[in-house]
Amino acid sequence: MKQSRTMSMVEAAANVVVGYGLAIATQIVVFPWFGIETGLAEHLTIGLAFVGVSLARGYLLRRLFETVRMRKLSTERMQVGQYLQRKPKSKTNDVATDVDGPSELAVGSKPW
């Protein structure tokens, strides 16, 4: 099923909002381990600096993968269409033959 551009944006936005919350929580816990002391306002600002980049990245990657998927489907459909349009081979000889003609076995020989 094809995902619309709008739904790609909704998905990317939801991913960014959840990621933003996790990033803020992670910064609050991890920054002090490295001696970085900041207030909540700084954490929120640092997080916001990456929101636009993250949103664009998520949206563009989603669209890229959707384009690749649709091209693959299109190619597969073209191949099926070409297969269905082929003319059936005429049946002029019902005898099984190999490249050099009909194969014959000597009396008493085994086929393998």
C-alpha positions in Angstrom: 0.0 0.0 0.0 1.3 3.5 -0.9 1.8 6.0 1.9 0.7 9.5 1.1 3.0 12.5 1.6 0.8 13.8 4.3 1.0 10.5 6.3 4.8 10.5 5.7 4.9 13.9 7.4 2.6 12.8 10.2 4.8 9.8 10.9 8.0 11.8 10.7 6.5 14.4 13.1 5.4 11.8 15.6 8.9 10.3 15.5 10.5 13.6 16.1 8.2 14.5 19.0 8.8 11.2 20.8 12.5 11.5 20.0 12.6 15.1 21.3 11.1 14.0 24.7 13.6 11.1 25.0 16.5 13.4 24.0 15.6 15.9 26.7 15.3 13.2 29.3 18.6 11.6 28.2 20.4 15.0 28.3 19.2 15.7 31.8 20.6 12.3 32.9 23.7 12.1 30.9 25.1 15.6 30.7 26.0 15.7 34.5 28.1 12.5 34.0 30.4 14.5 31.7 30.4 17.6 33.9 28.0 19.6 31.7 25.7 21.6 33.9 22.7 23.2 32.2 19.3 24.2 33.1 16.0 23.0 31.6 15.8 26.0 29.3 19.2 25.1 27.7 18.2 21.4 27.4 15.0 22.5 25.6 16.9 24.8 23.3 19.6 22.2 22.5 16.8 19.8 21.7 14.9 22.3 19.5 18.1 22.9 17.5 17.9 19.4 16.2 14.1 19.1 15.7 14.0 20.6 12.2 16.9 18.5 11.0 15.4 15.4 12.5 12.0 16.1 11.0 13.5 16.7 7.5 15.7 13.6 7.7 12.7 11.4 8.7 10.5 12.8 6.0 13.1 12.6 3.2 14.2 9.1 4.1 10.5 7.9 4.1 9.9 9.5 0.7 13.1 8.0 -0.6 12.2 4.5 0.5 8.6 5.0 -0.8 10.0 6.0 -4.2 12.3 3.0 -4.3 9.4 0.7 -3.4 7.1 2.2 -6.0 9.7 1.9 -8.7 10.3 -1.8 -7.9 6.5 -2.4 -8.1 6.3 -0.6 -11.4 9.2 -2.6 -12.8 7.6 -5.9 -11.6 4.3 -4.9 -13.2 6.0 -4.0 -16.5 7.7 -7.4 -16.5 4.4 -9.2 -15.8 2.7 -7.2 -18.6 5.4 -8.0 -21.0 5.2 -11.7 -20.1 1.4 -11.7 -20.6 1.7 -10.0 -24.0 4.1 -12.6 -25.4 2.7 -14.8 -28.1 2.5 -18.5 -27.2 5.0 -20.7 -29.0 3.5 -22.9 -31.7 3.4 -26.6 -31.1 4.9 -28.1 -34.2 6.5 -31.1 -32.6 5.2 -33.0 -29.6 8.3 -35.2 -29.4 10.8 -34.2 -26.7 14.0 -33.2 -28.4 17.4 -32.0 -27.2 19.7 -29.6 -29.1 20.9 -32.2 -31.6 17.5 -33.7 -32.3 15.4 -36.5 -30.7 17.3 -38.5 -28.1 17.4 -42.2 -28.4 18.5 -44.8 -25.9 20.2 -48.0 -26.9 18.3 -51.1 -26.0 19.1 -52.0 -22.4 20.8 -48.7 -21.6 19.6 -46.7 -18.6 18.5 -43.1 -19.0 20.9 -41.8 -16.3 
